């Protein structure tokens, strides 16, 4: 019988995450009970929010020392004790960082098929759906408006700007490094990109550059993946009556816990609307969203950038690298 490799969160980090916070373990393959599925992990999604799960409860329980590291991904049904699934079915589920897991059938969602399979994690998975619903349902962009995106070369940001362009908007991205900015404008169709690393600690200069990139009239929609000081910069660059989509807070995930964020005065002065969301809030429209995303991919209007790493043992490094901005597009680890 195969053994089950697992990556355990050995100690909860209080500062920067390192490989030393994890350890690899092996145990027996689990067995499903009635209503459960035995799953073989195929691909694990690497999400910055995984670092926040170590800090305390969020939209899921906290990951504690000694737990199998949490993670969502694509898995194959090995054994089904539910009439809703058959062996060989591919499902989205919280697999954890391990080869095999047992999950309630009620927690699994059939994934369908795609070529390559990695697209089920990226453009047709959480990243694509987060970009789709976050921009279109929360940001509600109108043709001719300017959409500003932070972490624009990341899993979600690389898709948000392309959808904005499809909808007739001007897309402006903020990313770290000249190479990433070149990908945004030369490959992904962004109208302008600003390298925040080029300005060091000079937030005023960065703000001026972003405002100019927005055409001098400000952004109508800001898709925030970062929070922190980047959020402050974006507030100065917003047009009156702008909408802010609060998707993530990458700046606050990896390191000591920070105090409660206050609402900036510019939210009041510019009469801005801030909306936070979790992608699962909109899963009632998932099927229609995936169909539209597939149409854009098939027509060439939307390009998919992926960062695929092979090997379960590389999961810790993959997350640490993601938190440091080492990816372009959706990062994932192929386990099998």
SVG drawing of the C-alpha trace seen along z (x, -y; Angstrom):
<svg xmlns="http://www.w3.org/2000/svg" viewBox="-26 -65 41 67">
<polyline fill="none" stroke="black" stroke-width="0.4" points="0.0,0.0 1.4,-3.5 2.6,-5.7 1.2,-9.2 3.8,-11.9 2.7,-15.0 4.2,-18.5 3.6,-19.5 3.6,-23.0 6.2,-22.2 6.2,-25.6 4.0,-28.7 6.1,-31.6 6.1,-34.9 8.1,-36.7 9.1,-35.7 8.2,-32.2 11.2,-29.9 11.7,-26.3 12.5,-25.5 8.9,-26.0 8.0,-22.9 8.9,-19.2 8.0,-16.2 6.4,-13.2 5.1,-9.8 2.1,-7.8 -0.4,-5.2 -2.9,-6.0 -6.2,-6.9 -9.5,-5.0 -12.8,-6.7 -16.0,-6.1 -19.6,-6.4 -20.1,-9.7 -16.4,-10.3 -13.8,-10.2 -10.2,-9.0 -8.4,-11.5 -5.0,-11.5 -3.6,-15.1 -2.6,-16.1 -1.9,-19.9 -1.8,-22.1 -2.6,-25.8 -0.1,-28.1 -1.9,-31.1 -0.5,-34.0 -3.4,-33.7 -1.9,-30.4 0.5,-32.6 -2.4,-34.4 -4.0,-31.1 -1.0,-30.6 -1.8,-33.9 -5.3,-32.9 -8.8,-32.1 -9.9,-33.8 -12.5,-32.4 -11.2,-29.0 -9.8,-27.8 -6.2,-28.6 -3.4,-26.2 -1.7,-25.1 1.7,-23.6 1.6,-19.9 -1.2,-20.2 -0.8,-19.1 -0.3,-22.4 -3.6,-23.5 -4.0,-24.1 -6.6,-23.8 -6.1,-22.0 -7.0,-19.5 -7.4,-15.9 -8.4,-12.6 -11.0,-10.3 -9.3,-7.0 -12.2,-5.5 -15.7,-6.9 -18.1,-6.1 -20.6,-8.5 -22.9,-8.0 -22.1,-11.5 -18.5,-10.6 -16.7,-7.9 -13.0,-6.8 -11.2,-8.9 -13.3,-12.1 -11.3,-15.3 -12.4,-17.5 -11.6,-20.9 -11.2,-20.4 -8.9,-21.3 -6.4,-18.6 -3.8,-19.8 -0.1,-19.4 -0.1,-15.6 -0.3,-12.8 -3.6,-11.4 -6.5,-12.7 -10.0,-11.7 -12.6,-14.4 -16.4,-14.6 -18.0,-14.3 -20.0,-17.4 -16.8,-19.4 -15.7,-18.4 -16.7,-20.2 -16.3,-18.4 -13.6,-20.1 -14.5,-18.9 -11.6,-18.8 -9.1,-21.2 -5.9,-21.0 -3.6,-21.5 -5.0,-20.3 -3.2,-23.3 -5.8,-25.6 -8.3,-24.1 -6.3,-25.7 -5.4,-29.0 -7.8,-30.5 -10.8,-28.2 -10.1,-27.9 -9.9,-30.3 -7.5,-32.8 -9.6,-33.3 -12.9,-33.4 -11.5,-35.8 -10.4,-38.1 -13.7,-37.7 -16.1,-38.2 -13.9,-40.7 -13.7,-43.0 -17.0,-42.6 -19.3,-42.1 -17.5,-44.2 -15.6,-46.8 -18.4,-47.1 -16.1,-48.8 -17.6,-50.8 -16.1,-51.1 -13.7,-54.1 -12.9,-53.9 -9.4,-53.3 -8.8,-50.2 -5.7,-50.2 -4.3,-46.8 -1.7,-46.0 0.4,-42.8 -0.6,-43.0 1.8,-40.2 0.4,-37.8 -2.1,-35.0 -5.2,-37.3 -3.7,-40.6 -2.5,-39.1 -6.1,-38.2 -7.8,-41.3 -6.1,-43.7 -7.0,-41.6 -10.6,-41.4 -10.6,-45.2 -9.3,-45.6 -11.9,-43.2 -14.5,-45.4 -13.2,-48.5 -11.2,-50.0 -7.8,-51.4 -5.7,-49.0 -2.8,-50.2 -0.7,-47.7 1.7,-48.0 4.3,-45.3 7.8,-44.7 10.6,-44.9 11.1,-46.0 10.7,-42.5 7.3,-42.0 6.2,-45.4 7.3,-44.5 5.2,-41.3 2.2,-43.4 2.4,-45.8 4.0,-43.6 2.2,-40.4 -0.9,-40.9 -2.1,-44.1 -1.9,-46.5 -1.9,-50.1 0.7,-51.1 2.8,-49.5 4.6,-51.1 7.6,-49.4 7.2,-50.2 10.7,-48.9 12.2,-51.7 11.0,-54.2 12.4,-52.6 10.8,-54.3 9.7,-57.4 5.9,-56.9 5.2,-60.4 7.2,-59.8 5.5,-56.4 2.1,-58.0 2.9,-60.6 4.0,-57.9 0.9,-55.9 -1.4,-58.9 0.3,-59.8 0.0,-56.3 -3.7,-56.5 -3.9,-59.3 -3.9,-62.2 -7.6,-61.8 -7.3,-59.1 -8.4,-55.5 -12.1,-54.7 -11.5,-51.1 -8.7,-50.0 -8.2,-46.2 -6.2,-45.8 -4.2,-42.6 -1.6,-44.1 -2.9,-46.5 -0.3,-48.3 1.4,-51.3 0.4,-50.4 -3.2,-51.0 -2.3,-54.4 -0.6,-55.2 -3.7,-54.1 -6.0,-56.2 -4.2,-59.3 -4.6,-58.1 -8.4,-57.5 -11.0,-59.5 -14.0,-60.8 -16.7,-58.2 -14.2,-55.5 -14.6,-51.8 -12.0,-49.9 -12.1,-46.1 -10.4,-44.6 -9.2,-41.2 -6.0,-40.5 -3.4,-42.0 -0.1,-40.6 1.9,-43.3 0.6,-42.1 0.8,-38.3 4.4,-37.4 5.8,-38.9 4.7,-40.1 1.0,-40.8 0.1,-44.4 -2.5,-46.6 -6.0,-47.2 -6.1,-49.2 -7.9,-52.5 -10.0,-53.9 -8.0,-56.6 -9.4,-60.1 -9.3,-60.0 -12.0,-57.4 -14.3,-60.1 -12.9,-63.0 -13.2,-61.2 -16.5,-59.5 -15.0,-56.1 -16.7,-52.7 -14.7,-49.9 -15.9,-46.3 -14.3,-43.2 -15.3,-39.7 -14.5,-36.0 -14.7,-34.3 -17.0,-31.6 -19.6,-34.3 -20.3,-34.2 -20.1,-30.5 -23.7,-30.5 -22.5,-32.0 -19.4,-29.9 -20.6,-27.8 -21.4,-30.9 -18.2,-32.6 -16.1,-29.7 -17.9,-29.5 -17.1,-33.2 -13.5,-32.8 -13.1,-29.8 -14.5,-31.8 -11.9,-34.6 -9.1,-32.1 -10.1,-30.2 -10.4,-33.5 -7.0,-34.6 -8.4,-37.7 -7.1,-36.4 -3.6,-34.9 -2.9,-32.5 0.4,-32.8 1.3,-29.9 4.2,-29.1 4.2,-25.3 6.7,-23.6 7.0,-19.8 7.4,-17.9 5.5,-17.8 8.8,-18.5 9.0,-21.9 5.7,-23.2 7.3,-25.2 9.8,-26.9 7.0,-27.6 5.0,-29.5 8.0,-31.3 9.0,-32.4 5.5,-33.5 5.4,-35.7 8.7,-37.3 7.1,-38.0 9.0,-35.3 6.2,-34.3 4.5,-35.6 0.9,-34.3 -0.6,-31.5 1.9,-29.5 1.1,-25.8 2.9,-22.6 2.3,-19.5 2.3,-16.5 1.3,-13.7"/>
</svg>
